[in-house]
Each structure stands twice: as C-alpha cells, then as structure tokens.
Amino acid sequence: MLMNKIKTRFSIRTMLFGLLACSMLSCSDDLDIQIVGITGEPHDPSKPIEVTDYSPKEGTAGQQMVVYGKNFGTDPSIIKVTVGGTEAVVVSANGEAIYCLLPAKSESDVEPEFNASEDEEEEYSGTVSQDEPTDEPEVDDSELRSVYVAVGPQGAMQSAKAPQSFIYTKAWKVRTLVGTVNEKNENIWKDGPFDDCGNFWKAENFCIDPVNPNHLWISGDGPGDTGVRLVDLENETVTTLFKDPEFIPYPQRIRWVDFTCDGENNMLVALDSWQADIERPGVLLLKRDPSKEGIEAFAESAKNPFVLIKSFFLNGVVAHPVSNSLFFNCFSTTGVYKFPDHTKFPELKGNPKGIYHFMEQGQSAYQAQHCQMCYSFGESNWEFVMHMHPTGKYMIGVHINHVGFLSKAFYNDAEDTFVQPGAFVNSQGSMGLGGYNGYEDGVGLNARLNYPREGVFVYNPEYAGQEDEYDFYFTDCNNHCVRKVTPQGIVTTFAGRGSGVGNVWGFGDGLARGEALFNRPYGITYSKTRGTFLVGDINNKRIREIYYE
C-alpha cells in the first residue's frame, strides 16, 4: 500500500532541512550518512555511474535510505532510484550519495526499464550483470527487492544495480480509517458509509461491543457533538444511537461507554454534567435486545434509558469481569466508588428514580449502606478514567489533568473491592512523590506524560505463562502520541513522534514511529479481529488505525 501523502506542516522539504543541519545521520547498520545535497560534482554523462552500497539493508516503506556510489550528480530531477521496480522519492544528492524515501513493496522483484518509451520497452543493461555474483542474505526470495539507480535525461539514462537486494520487513504503520474534513474545518456529524459520514471531533471513549467485535462504539464529548455512534468495521458504515438527547440535561457531556459482564452485555453510559445538581443522571443503563443487532439492539432502550446512578461529574464506569460489580469515579471528590450490590439490596433494583443518589463530597441518604468509597486521591477536581484489567486483578487509572500519570489499584477478592493505589507511571504531588508533566520514555516514576486520556489492555503472546500477560497502551494527548507500558512499568512511545523531536503534531500517515503525526489523540481501543489499534484523533477529526504491515 502506498503511503498517503502527508498533509501537515511537516514536509519533505522540512525533513531535508533537518538533515542538512546535521553533520551525519546514523542508520540501522551503523553506516555513516554524510551530508546530502550541499556539495558534490555534477553528473558526467561521459562516465559510468556506480552503486557501491546503501543503508539500511532492510526496512519498510517510507523509511529513509541513502545510496552510495559515484557520478550521481546533484540534480534530483534526473535521478531515479527503484526498489523492486517501484520508484522511490529522491530528496537530494551530493555526487556520491543519494538521499531518498523507500517506496511501497512491489508484488514481485521487477526489473526497471529506465529508457523505455511509452510505446516500447527496452532491456536493462547496467554495470552489474545477471551472472555477476552477489552477496544475498539467506531469506525468503519473496522478501528480496533489487535496488537500481539511473541518472541522466529521459531516454538516455545510465543505470547501475546495487550488489545486494533490499529486504522488506514488517512494521507498525498508521493510516486514516474514516473521517473527512472540509475546507472550513467544520464539525460534521452524519450517518453513512465511511466515505460520506462526516468526521469525529471529541471522540472521547472507544469500546468494542462484546457481542460483535466488528462494532466500535464511540462517545462524543463536546458542544454539538454529544452522543453515541456506532462504527461498523465490517460493513464500513457509521450510524447514531443518540445525539444531544433530551434525557440528558444541559450541559450534555457523555464521557464513557462500556458494557456489563453479567452475560446480558447491557450498555453503560457515564455522564459528566458539570453542575452540582442531584437530579442529573450520572450513569445510564441501556438494555440490549438480544434478538437485534447494532443500533437496533439498543434503539428502544435509548428512548428512555434506565438511570442507574444520579450524580454529576462522573468520568467513567466499569464492570468487574468476575463479580460484575460496577465501579465509578467522581471528578468532584477524586474518588472511586463501588456500586450497591443488588443481591444485598434487592429492593433497589429497578427503582425508576435511580438507585443511588450521589451528592457532592460523598454525602448521600444511602452513602453508608449502599455505596463504598474504595479510595480517593485526597484532592478534589481531578479528572481521570479507569481501565479494568481483563482478569480483574487490578485497575489502571489514567489521570488526565494536573500532573498526568497512571495509577494502579489492586483488587481485593475477599471484599470485592479495590485498595488504595500507588503511582505506576510518572508521579504526582499529593502522593508525596513530586513529578511533573513532560515527555520521556523510561521506567515507572521516571517516565513523563502530558495529559494522558484513555488506554486499552492488549494480550502479548511473549508473556504467555507469566503473572501478567498484557501490555497497556494509552493516548498521551498533549505529546500527540500513543505510548505503551509493560507490566513492569517500562514506558515506550508506540506511535507518533512525542514532544521534543522535530515537528511532533499534525496529520500524516506512514510509519508509526518517525512519520505518522497525530493532533491530540483521545480515544483508543484494540480490535482483535483486525489486529489493529483504533485511535480518535480529535483535532484531525478522524479515526486513525495503527496496523502491522
């Protein structure tokens, strides 16, 4: 697949200027790449060209490559570099080196025909014959692609072949899955096929439907964009469950969508209403109709959803995968609460007025009997969301504002609750650990984040048999990237560039690290059926997909 054209402030010209500002660039096989495009002799058509080496020897489309040799000249307009017959983007040359960008992998190793006209094809004749021995690596021939260089005017190009073939390898890449933006950069919410469904501003929370893994539910949190949409990954359509619904008093903020773990897979919707009003719904429960699919499964319940909790300032609600107990967090108290147990309080089940009235600072007529504060972070007005580990052994809290960090709260099986957590990644002041916003890969409290938003657990087969078999991926919004943290707390940047390395934000597809650009990513989830990550890129108003090619 050809890499999409990068539509950002970052361009090939910008990348070239960055290269020219450096004395050299180090490649994967430790070859030194000298400055390209500053000095050098022009091409002499009376002398042959020669390809002696290139770097790197393996990689994927979009990577930088430097080809070494003689008599290349300094004019990129008369230079062609092909890999497997597919033409690369030539950026610059200095006579003895050509700086280019690797093209997409061709279906087979095609021999280029540089001097062929549109009406005729010529046989290749270069400085390396087909009988000359080459030092090819021992890999599947289907992955090998020949590297050629041709220099000169069209119809009279001199060509040469590199002594070793290039090896295409797989890598994580980013592409745009759905969403378009017009010239006015307007927010457009509409149903339709992927090529005509508007865009996705404030794509806050992503959740894969446990009944249909091709159904992605998205909550929108923004003026005029409050609602729940369904993205059908199989049929490539977008439909709306509800938008700016009347049953949510103004301000209408939908922060979270999840599902119960009781076998009924009903939908849970958490609301953040800003104002301290006890009559505002906090968590809604939408009953699933098992005889229907998609939007229709919840369409009837969405007309008048059951108010499970009445509250304000709720950021999220999750169900424990074993006990099915519900846990929700409150912005105003910075606390995590366990929902009342219906088995202990059967009289509350089905109460149309809501079974729990949560008031500011934890005051409630039912507080002592019906709700349990699992833990609090000691300061009010902290925005965070919770992510339940697939086994239920612990929850990771993604703390958004103030000092962005991740907490880790372990499950107490005997009490069916979670104990006071400690900082897991980065650190924060109220826990006596100091810390600050920033960008730095590292281990645990030494890593730095800036406004993390949402995460997802992903099974890692390399951890099979270990105590924890899952990595945790999360969006680092103000660093414009996606990060990964291992069970041991090792943080690395998975996609995007991260702050402090050239231009770090914008819109661009390509290699997940080094090329792809995001602009404040929010929602993220993992599709097992596709083997890809789905990311809500809010300022670009699109859903991006991170895939392995």
LUMRO-659177 format. One record per residue (C-alpha): residue number from 0; residue in one letter; x negated, y, z negated. Coordinates in steps of 0.5 Angstrom, whole numbers, plus 500, padded with zeros to 3 digits. Layout:
NODE  vovo  dotor    x    y    z
NODE   NUM      A    X    Y    Z
...
This chain:
NODE  vovo  dotor    x    y    z
NODE     0      M  500  500  500
NODE     1      L  497  507  502
NODE     2      M  496  512  496
NODE     3      N  501  517  496
NODE     4      K  499  524  498
NODE     5      I  497  528  491
NODE     6      K  502  534  490
NODE     7      T  498  537  485
NODE     8      R  493  543  483
NODE     9      F  488  537  484
NODE    10      S  486  536  491
NODE    11      I  480  533  495
NODE    12      R  477  540  495
NODE    13      T  477  541  488
NODE    14      M  474  534  487
NODE    15      L  469  535  492
NODE    16      F  467  542  488
NODE    17      G  467  538  481
NODE    18      L  462  533  485
NODE    19      L  458  539  488
NODE    20      A  457  542  481
NODE    21      C  454  535  478
NODE    22      S  447  533  480
NODE    23      M  449  526  481
NODE    24      L  454  521  479
NODE    25      S  453  514  476
NODE    26      C  457  508  480
NODE    27      S  459  502  477
NODE    28      D  453  498  480
NODE    29      D  448  504  477
NODE    30      L  446  506  484
NODE    31      D  445  514  483
NODE    32      I  449  518  488
NODE    33      Q  445  524  490
NODE    34      I  449  531  491
NODE    35      V  453  530  497
NODE    36      G  455  536  502
NODE    37      I  449  541  500
NODE    38      T  443  540  504
NODE    39      G  441  535  510
NODE    40      E  440  534  517
NODE    41      P  445  535  522
NODE    42      H  446  528  526
NODE    43      D  442  527  532
NODE    44      P  445  523  538
NODE    45      S  439  521  541
NODE    46      K  437  517  535
NODE    47      P  441  511  532
NODE    48      I  445  511  525
NODE    49      E  443  506  520
NODE    50      V  447  504  514
NODE    51      T  443  501  508
NODE    52      D  447  501  502
NODE    53      Y  454  503  499
NODE    54      S  456  504  492
NODE    55      P  461  501  489
NODE    56      K  461  494  492
NODE    57      E  468  492  489
NODE    58      G  474  496  487
NODE    59      T  481  498  489
NODE    60      A  484  503  494
NODE    61      G  483  511  492
NODE    62      Q  476  510  489
NODE    63      Q  470  514  490
NODE    64      M  465  511  495
NODE    65      V  458  513  497
NODE    66      V  455  510  503
NODE    67      Y  447  511  504
NODE    68      G  443  511  511
NODE    69      K  440  515  516
NODE    70      N  442  520  521
NODE    71      F  449  521  519
NODE    72      G  449  529  519
NODE    73      T  453  534  515
NODE    74      D  459  534  519
NODE    75      P  465  530  516
NODE    76      S  469  531  522
NODE    77      I  465  527  527
NODE    78      I  464  521  521
NODE    79      K  468  515  521
NODE    80      V  468  510  515
NODE    81      T  472  504  515
NODE    82      V  473  498  510
NODE    83      G  476  492  513
NODE    84      G  478  496  519
NODE    85      T  482  501  515
NODE    86      E  479  508  516
NODE    87      A  477  512  509
NODE    88      V  478  519  507
NODE    89      V  471  522  509
NODE    90      V  470  528  504
NODE    91      S  463  530  505
NODE    92      A  456  528  508
NODE    93      N  448  530  507
NODE    94      G  445  526  512
NODE    95      E  443  520  508
NODE    96      A  449  519  504
NODE    97      I  457  520  506
NODE    98      Y  462  521  500
NODE    99      C  469  518  502
NODE   100      L  475  515  498
NODE   101      L  477  508  499
NODE   102      P  483  506  504
NODE   103      A  488  501  502
NODE   104      K  486  494  503
NODE   105      S  488  491  510
NODE   106      E  491  485  511
NODE   107      S  485  482  514
NODE   108      D  478  484  516
NODE   109      V  479  488  522
NODE   110      E  473  490  527
NODE   111      P  474  497  528
NODE   112      E  474  500  535
NODE   113      F  471  507  535
NODE   114      N  470  509  542
NODE   115      A  477  505  545
NODE   116      S  481  510  548
NODE   117      E  489  509  547
NODE   118      D  489  505  554
NODE   119      E  483  501  553
NODE   120      E  480  497  547
NODE   121      E  472  496  547
NODE   122      E  468  491  544
NODE   123      Y  464  493  538
NODE   124      S  456  494  539
NODE   125      G  452  496  532
NODE   126      T  446  496  529
NODE   127      V  448  489  525
NODE   128      S  449  483  530
NODE   129      Q  454  478  528
NODE   130      D  448  473  528
NODE   131      E  444  477  523
NODE   132      P  444  474  516
NODE   133      T  448  478  511
NODE   134      D  448  477  503
NODE   135      E  455  476  502
NODE   136      P  458  474  495
NODE   137      E  461  468  493
NODE   138      V  468  470  493
NODE   139      D  475  468  497
NODE   140      D  474  471  504
NODE   141      S  481  474  504
NODE   142      E  478  479  499
NODE   143      L  472  481  503
NODE   144      R  472  487  508
NODE   145      S  467  489  512
NODE   146      V  464  497  512
NODE   147      Y  462  500  518
NODE   148      V  460  508  519
NODE   149      A  461  511  526
NODE   150      V  458  518  528
NODE   151      G  459  523  534
NODE   152      P  464  526  538
NODE   153      Q  470  521  540
NODE   154      G  468  516  546
NODE   155      A  461  517  544
NODE   156      M  460  515  537
NODE   157      Q  454  511  534
NODE   158      S  456  506  529
NODE   159      A  453  501  524
NODE   160      K  455  496  520
NODE   161      A  453  495  512
NODE   162      P  449  489  510
NODE   163      Q  454  487  505
NODE   164      S  462  486  505
NODE   165      F  466  490  500
NODE   166      I  470  486  495
NODE   167      Y  477  489  494
NODE   168      T  479  488  486
NODE   169      K  486  489  483
NODE   170      A  487  495  478
NODE   171      W  493  498  475
NODE   172      K  496  504  479
NODE   173      V  501  509  479
NODE   174      R  507  510  484
NODE   175      T  513  514  484
NODE   176      L  519  509  483
NODE   177      V  525  514  483
NODE   178      G  527  522  483
NODE   179      T  526  527  487
NODE   180      V  525  535  486
NODE   181      N  528  540  491
NODE   182      E  524  547  493
NODE   183      K  528  550  487
NODE   184      N  525  545  482
NODE   185      E  533  544  480
NODE   186      N  535  539  475
NODE   187      I  540  535  479
NODE   188      W  544  529  475
NODE   189      K  548  525  480
NODE   190      D  549  518  481
NODE   191      G  547  514  488
NODE   192      P  541  510  491
NODE   193      F  534  511  489
NODE   194      D  533  516  495
NODE   195      D  539  520  493
NODE   196      C  540  520  485
NODE   197      G  537  527  483
NODE   198      N  532  527  478
NODE   199      F  530  525  471
NODE   200      W  529  531  466
NODE   201      K  528  530  459
NODE   202      A  528  522  460
NODE   203      E  527  521  452
NODE   204      N  528  514  451
NODE   205      F  528  508  455
NODE   206      C  531  501  453
NODE   207      I  531  495  458
NODE   208      D  538  491  457
NODE   209      P  537  484  453
NODE   210      V  543  481  457
NODE   211      N  540  484  464
NODE   212      P  532  485  465
NODE   213      N  533  489  471
NODE   214      H  538  494  468
NODE   215      L  534  500  465
NODE   216      W  538  505  460
NODE   217      I  536  512  459
NODE   218      S  538  517  454
NODE   219      G  537  524  456
NODE   220      D  536  530  451
NODE   221      G  536  537  454
NODE   222      P  541  542  456
NODE   223      G  546  540  461
NODE   224      D  542  533  461
NODE   225      T  545  530  455
NODE   226      G  548  523  457
NODE   227      V  546  516  458
NODE   228      R  544  513  465
NODE   229      L  543  506  468
NODE   230      V  538  505  473
NODE   231      D  539  498  476
NODE   232      L  532  496  478
NODE   233      E  534  490  483
NODE   234      N  539  494  487
NODE   235      E  536  501  486
NODE   236      T  542  505  484
NODE   237      V  543  510  479
NODE   238      T  549  510  475
NODE   239      T  552  514  469
NODE   240      L  555  511  463
NODE   241      F  557  518  460
NODE   242      K  554  525  461
NODE   243      D  555  531  456
NODE   244      P  561  527  452
NODE   245      E  567  531  449
NODE   246      F  566  526  443
NODE   247      I  559  529  441
NODE   248      P  560  536  438
NODE   249      Y  555  541  441
NODE   250      P  549  541  441
NODE   251      Q  549  535  444
NODE   252      R  543  531  443
NODE   253      I  542  524  445
NODE   254      R  536  521  442
NODE   255      W  536  514  442
NODE   256      V  539  508  446
NODE   257      D  538  501  443
NODE   258      F  542  494  442
NODE   259      T  544  490  436
NODE   260      C  540  483  435
NODE   261      D  547  479  433
NODE   262      G  548  476  439
NODE   263      E  553  481  442
NODE   264      N  548  486  444
NODE   265      N  552  492  443
NODE   266      M  549  498  445
NODE   267      L  547  503  439
NODE   268      V  546  511  441
NODE   269      A  543  515  436
NODE   270      L  544  523  436
NODE   271      D  541  529  433
NODE   272      S  546  535  432
NODE   273      W  541  540  430
NODE   274      Q  546  543  425
NODE   275      A  547  540  418
NODE   276      D  555  538  419
NODE   277      I  557  532  416
NODE   278      E  563  531  421
NODE   279      R  558  530  426
NODE   280      P  557  523  429
NODE   281      G  550  520  428
NODE   282      V  550  513  430
NODE   283      L  555  510  435
NODE   284      L  556  503  437
NODE   285      L  559  501  444
NODE   286      K  562  494  444
NODE   287      R  560  490  450
NODE   288      D  565  487  454
NODE   289      P  561  480  456
NODE   290      S  566  479  462
NODE   291      K  563  485  466
NODE   292      E  556  488  468
NODE   293      G  552  494  468
NODE   294      I  556  500  467
NODE   295      E  563  497  467
NODE   296      A  561  493  460
NODE   297      F  561  499  456
NODE   298      A  566  503  460
NODE   299      E  572  502  456
NODE   300      S  568  503  449
NODE   301      A  564  509  452
NODE   302      K  571  513  452
NODE   303      N  572  512  444
NODE   304      P  566  509  441
NODE   305      F  565  507  434
NODE   306      V  562  512  429
NODE   307      L  557  507  425
NODE   308      I  554  513  421
NODE   309      K  556  520  421
NODE   310      S  550  524  420
NODE   311      F  545  530  423
NODE   312      F  538  530  425
NODE   313      L  537  523  427
NODE   314      N  532  521  431
NODE   315      G  533  513  432
NODE   316      V  536  507  430
NODE   317      V  533  500  431
NODE   318      A  535  493  429
NODE   319      H  531  487  426
NODE   320      P  530  481  430
NODE   321      V  531  476  425
NODE   322      S  536  479  420
NODE   323      N  540  484  425
NODE   324      S  539  489  419
NODE   325      L  540  496  422
NODE   326      F  534  502  420
NODE   327      F  535  509  422
NODE   328      N  531  515  421
NODE   329      C  533  522  419
NODE   330      F  529  528  421
NODE   331      S  531  533  415
NODE   332      T  528  528  410
NODE   333      T  523  525  414
NODE   334      G  526  518  411
NODE   335      V  527  511  414
NODE   336      Y  534  508  411
NODE   337      K  537  501  411
NODE   338      F  544  501  414
NODE   339      P  549  498  409
NODE   340      D  550  490  409
NODE   341      H  557  488  412
NODE   342      T  556  482  408
NODE   343      K  556  485  402
NODE   344      F  561  491  403
NODE   345      P  566  487  408
NODE   346      E  571  493  406
NODE   347      L  567  498  410
NODE   348      K  566  494  417
NODE   349      G  571  497  422
NODE   350      N  572  504  418
NODE   351      P  574  508  424
NODE   352      K  572  514  420
NODE   353      G  565  512  419
NODE   354      I  562  507  414
NODE   355      Y  556  511  412
NODE   356      H  557  519  410
NODE   357      F  549  521  410
NODE   358      M  548  528  407
NODE   359      E  542  533  407
NODE   360      Q  537  531  402
NODE   361      G  540  524  402
NODE   362      Q  546  526  398
NODE   363      S  552  522  399
NODE   364      A  558  519  396
NODE   365      Y  555  512  398
NODE   366      Q  548  513  397
NODE   367      A  546  509  391
NODE   368      Q  551  503  393
NODE   369      H  551  503  400
NODE   370      C  544  505  403
NODE   371      Q  537  504  401
NODE   372      M  531  509  403
NODE   373      C  526  505  405
NODE   374      Y  520  510  405
NODE   375      S  519  517  406
NODE   376      F  513  521  408
NODE   377      G  514  527  403
NODE   378      E  515  533  408
NODE   379      S  522  535  411
NODE   380      N  523  536  418
NODE   381      W  518  531  421
NODE   382      E  520  528  428
NODE   383      F  519  521  429
NODE   384      V  521  515  432
NODE   385      M  521  507  430
NODE   386      H  519  501  434
NODE   387      M  520  494  432
NODE   388      H  515  489  433
NODE   389      P  518  483  437
NODE   390      T  517  479  431
NODE   391      G  520  484  426
NODE   392      K  513  483  422
NODE   393      Y  512  491  422
NODE   394      M  515  497  425
NODE   395      I  510  503  428
NODE   396      G  513  510  427
NODE   397      V  511  515  433
NODE   398      H  510  521  429
NODE   399      I  511  527  434
NODE   400      N  510  534  431
NODE   401      H  505  537  426
NODE   402      V  499  532  427
NODE   403      G  501  527  432
NODE   404      F  500  520  429
NODE   405      L  502  513  429
NODE   406      S  504  509  422
NODE   407      K  505  502  421
NODE   408      A  510  500  416
NODE   409      F  510  492  414
NODE   410      Y  517  488  413
NODE   411      N  519  485  406
NODE   412      D  522  479  408
NODE   413      A  525  477  401
NODE   414      E  528  484  400
NODE   415      D  530  485  408
NODE   416      T  526  492  408
NODE   417      F  520  496  410
NODE   418      V  515  498  405
NODE   419      Q  511  505  405
NODE   420      P  507  505  411
NODE   421      G  500  508  412
NODE   422      A  497  512  418
NODE   423      F  495  507  423
NODE   424      V  492  511  429
NODE   425      N  490  518  427
NODE   426      S  491  521  420
NODE   427      Q  496  526  417
NODE   428      G  495  531  412
NODE   429      S  501  529  407
NODE   430      M  498  522  406
NODE   431      G  491  525  404
NODE   432      L  487  523  410
NODE   433      G  487  530  413
NODE   434      G  487  530  421
NODE   435      Y  489  534  427
NODE   436      N  491  534  434
NODE   437      G  487  532  440
NODE   438      Y  485  527  445
NODE   439      E  480  522  443
NODE   440      D  479  514  444
NODE   441      G  477  511  438
NODE   442      V  479  506  432
NODE   443      G  484  507  428
NODE   444      L  484  514  424
NODE   445      N  478  516  428
NODE   446      A  483  517  435
NODE   447      R  486  523  436
NODE   448      L  493  524  439
NODE   449      N  497  530  441
NODE   450      Y  505  530  441
NODE   451      P  506  522  442
NODE   452      R  513  521  444
NODE   453      E  515  513  445
NODE   454      G  512  506  445
NODE   455      V  513  499  447
NODE   456      F  510  493  445
NODE   457      V  507  488  450
NODE   458      Y  505  481  450
NODE   459      N  498  480  451
NODE   460      P  496  473  453
NODE   461      E  489  474  451
NODE   462      Y  491  474  444
NODE   463      A  495  467  444
NODE   464      G  495  464  437
NODE   465      Q  493  470  434
NODE   466      E  496  473  428
NODE   467      D  499  479  432
NODE   468      E  500  477  440
NODE   469      Y  502  484  442
NODE   470      D  499  491  444
NODE   471      F  503  497  443
NODE   472      Y  503  502  449
NODE   473      F  505  509  448
NODE   474      T  506  516  451
NODE   475      D  501  522  449
NODE   476      C  505  527  451
NODE   477      N  501  533  451
NODE   478      N  495  529  453
NODE   479      H  499  528  459
NODE   480      C  497  520  459
NODE   481      V  499  513  457
NODE   482      R  495  510  451
NODE   483      K  494  503  449
NODE   484      V  493  501  441
NODE   485      T  491  494  440
NODE   486      P  493  490  433
NODE   487      Q  486  492  430
NODE   488      G  488  500  432
NODE   489      I  483  500  438
NODE   490      V  486  506  442
NODE   491      T  484  507  449
NODE   492      T  487  511  455
NODE   493      F  491  506  460
NODE   494      A  494  511  465
NODE   495      G  493  519  466
NODE   496      R  486  523  465
NODE   497      G  487  525  458
NODE   498      S  485  532  456
NODE   499      G  478  535  457
NODE   500      V  477  531  463
NODE   501      G  478  536  469
NODE   502      N  485  537  471
NODE   503      V  489  533  467
NODE   504      W  496  534  468
NODE   505      G  500  535  475
NODE   506      F  503  530  479
NODE   507      G  499  525  483
NODE   508      D  500  517  484
NODE   509      G  494  513  485
NODE   510      L  489  509  480
NODE   511      A  492  509  473
NODE   512      R  485  512  471
NODE   513      G  482  517  474
NODE   514      E  487  519  480
NODE   515      A  494  519  477
NODE   516      L  497  525  474
NODE   517      F  503  526  469
NODE   518      N  506  532  466
NODE   519      R  509  531  459
NODE   520      P  511  524  459
NODE   521      Y  516  522  454
NODE   522      G  520  515  455
NODE   523      I  516  509  456
NODE   524      T  518  501  457
NODE   525      Y  516  495  460
NODE   526      S  519  491  465
NODE   527      K  518  483  464
NODE   528      T  521  481  471
NODE   529      R  517  486  475
NODE   530      G  511  486  470
NODE   531      T  510  494  470
NODE   532      F  511  500  466
NODE   533      L  516  505  467
NODE   534      V  515  512  465
NODE   535      G  519  518  464
NODE   536      D  515  524  467
NODE   537      I  519  529  464
NODE   538      N  516  536  467
NODE   539      N  516  532  474
NODE   540      K  523  530  473
NODE   541      R  521  523  476
NODE   542      I  521  516  473
NODE   543      R  514  513  475
NODE   544      E  512  506  475
NODE   545      I  505  503  473
NODE   546      Y  504  497  477
NODE   547      Y  498  492  477
NODE   548      E  495  491  485
